[in-house]
Amino acid sequence: MRIARLLLLLALVPLAHAAEPTAVLRLERAVERPFGVMLGDLVHTDVLIELNHPWRLDVASLGGPGARDYWVDLVAQSVREETLPESHRYIISQTYQMFHFSRESKAVAVPPVNVRLIGGGEPMLVTLPTLEVTSSPLIETAGLRRVEQGYYMRPDSRPPLRDPEPHRQRAALYTLLAVLPALLLAWQAGWFSRQLRPFARAWRAVRRQPRDGAQLTVLRAALLHLHRALDETAGRPVFLSDLPGFLEGFPAYADLRSRLEAFYADSRLVFFGTQDEASSSVAERLDAARDLLARLARVEARA
């Protein structure tokens, strides 16, 4: 009786295993170009693995990029998952770089990888399809082949020479477009005139004044330059009482009326006042005279 039971159990074990659904429905590898691989070439390949529910791929078991053997490296890897009604599909995209040097055409195989499946009970290992490619030598080893033009192995072709003339013309055009506005501004400022305009000439002279000399002497020289520029612009001597008429004849300077009036007041104290009046606030008056002269020169250039 015991023997009959034992025989019955042994008969039912294959049936029980047959009743269990298989975990892997599809396991395929596609290679973009499995032949003619030379030293340093990249090989792109995709592995498709489709698993029955509820099995899933443990992506961490794939490992990351790195050396797979002394002659091949995994340089890039990505995994795309698709959930189907009755299965999980994974597409593993890999890029290998080959460092295998071969003296003849030879089939080489990348060491296989075992991945782990989880979610359907005890984890199980599945071996991915082996990547096999055919390597090619860099040169022929049977001897150099000759053709009518010379050796079979030839140097790299020279790069085509481009005509630099269009680039020169464009550079000249861009330079002209950049220089013309500068020349126009210089002409308006009177740089190309044989004699600078009065305020521009006075401003140039004041800018060249020594900074380490006696302040009162420098102030008097700056005021004299300003007086002469006003007289030359008007064509006659301009005093404080003549300032309204000067501004009517040259309305471009009308906005500087208050500064011009202050200038005449400072000039009267410096040249006709007492020693104490002339020596007081020399630095402030000098800065005011220089600032007024710079403003007059700018208005003169725009007028």
Secondary structure as the mmCIF struct_conf table of DSSP 4:
data_model
#
loop_
_struct_conf.conf_type_id
_struct_conf.id
_struct_conf.beg_label_comp_id
_struct_conf.beg_label_asym_id
_struct_conf.beg_label_seq_id
_struct_conf.end_label_comp_id
_struct_conf.end_label_asym_id
_struct_conf.end_label_seq_id
HELX_RH_AL_P HELX_RH_AL_P1 ARG A 2 ALA A 19
BEND BEND1 GLU A 20 GLU A 20
HELX_LH_PP_P HELX_LH_PP_P1 PRO A 21 THR A 22
BEND BEND2 ALA A 23 ALA A 23
STRN STRN1 VAL A 24 VAL A 31
BEND BEND3 GLU A 32 GLU A 32
BEND BEND4 PHE A 35 GLY A 36
STRN STRN2 VAL A 37 VAL A 37
TURN_TY1_P TURN_TY1_P1 LEU A 39 GLY A 40
STRN STRN3 LEU A 42 ASN A 52
TURN_TY1_P TURN_TY1_P2 HIS A 53 PRO A 54
STRN STRN4 ARG A 56 ASP A 58
HELX_RH_3T_P HELX_RH_3T_P1 VAL A 59 LEU A 62
BEND BEND5 PRO A 65 PRO A 65
STRN STRN5 GLY A 66 ASP A 69
TURN_TY1_P TURN_TY1_P3 TYR A 70 TRP A 71
STRN STRN6 VAL A 72 THR A 83
BEND BEND6 PRO A 85 GLU A 86
STRN STRN7 SER A 87 MET A 98
BEND BEND7 ARG A 103 GLU A 104
STRN STRN8 LYS A 106 VAL A 110
HELX_LH_PP_P HELX_LH_PP_P2 PRO A 111 PRO A 112
STRN STRN9 ASN A 114 ILE A 118
BEND BEND8 GLY A 119 GLU A 122
STRN STRN10 MET A 124 THR A 127
HELX_LH_PP_P HELX_LH_PP_P3 LEU A 128 THR A 130
STRN STRN11 LEU A 131 SER A 135
BEND BEND9 LEU A 138 ILE A 139
BEND BEND10 THR A 141 ALA A 142
STRN STRN12 ARG A 146 VAL A 147
TURN_TY1_P TURN_TY1_P4 GLU A 148 GLN A 149
STRN STRN13 GLY A 150 TYR A 151
BEND BEND11 TYR A 152 MET A 153
HELX_LH_PP_P HELX_LH_PP_P4 PRO A 155 ASP A 163
HELX_RH_AL_P HELX_RH_AL_P2 GLU A 165 GLN A 188
TURN_TY1_P TURN_TY1_P5 ALA A 189 PHE A 192
BEND BEND12 SER A 193 GLN A 195
HELX_RH_AL_P HELX_RH_AL_P3 PRO A 198 ARG A 207
TURN_TY1_P TURN_TY1_P6 ARG A 208 ARG A 208
BEND BEND13 GLN A 209 GLN A 209
BEND BEND14 ARG A 211 GLY A 213
HELX_RH_AL_P HELX_RH_AL_P4 GLN A 215 ALA A 234
TURN_TY1_P TURN_TY1_P7 GLY A 235 GLY A 235
BEND BEND15 ARG A 236 ARG A 236
HELX_RH_3T_P HELX_RH_3T_P2 LEU A 240 ASP A 242
HELX_RH_AL_P HELX_RH_AL_P5 LEU A 243 GLY A 249
HELX_RH_3T_P HELX_RH_3T_P3 PRO A 251 LEU A 256
HELX_RH_AL_P HELX_RH_AL_P6 ARG A 257 PHE A 272
BEND BEND16 GLY A 273 GLY A 273
HELX_RH_AL_P HELX_RH_AL_P7 GLN A 275 SER A 279
TURN_TY1_P TURN_TY1_P8 SER A 280 SER A 281
HELX_RH_AL_P HELX_RH_AL_P8 VAL A 282 ARG A 302
#
